[in-house]
Amino acid sequence: MSPRNGAKLRHHSCSLVGMWPRALLIVFILLQAADGLLTYAAVERFGMAAEGNPILATWIMLTGSGTALIGAKAVACMCGAVLYAAGVYHVLAGLSVLYLFAAVVPWLRIFAQLT
């Protein structure tokens, strides 16, 4: 491979086309963090009834809301990283949209109505 071709490949990997999967992973991780923080606030304010996932609710009762949510979101982020590494970007994008509209936006609406 000549230096000219290598430079061309490097340039392509730094382009927007090459960066969107990484940006997608960052968005996924930020949505996980937002969901975790909003769920934590909801559980602290409304109690265990705020958590709809029975497995996570059990872990919250056993370990506390902070520990359980950090653990759950860390596992979710690791799964997102596996999807990213496997190149399954459309699944990562779909999960990001799902978390945005099924978790983050509903919590934001609930907290907005309280103020």
Helices and strands as residue ranges (DSSP letters): H 3-13, H 16-46, G 48-50, H 54-63, H 65-86, H 89-99, I 100-104, H 105-114
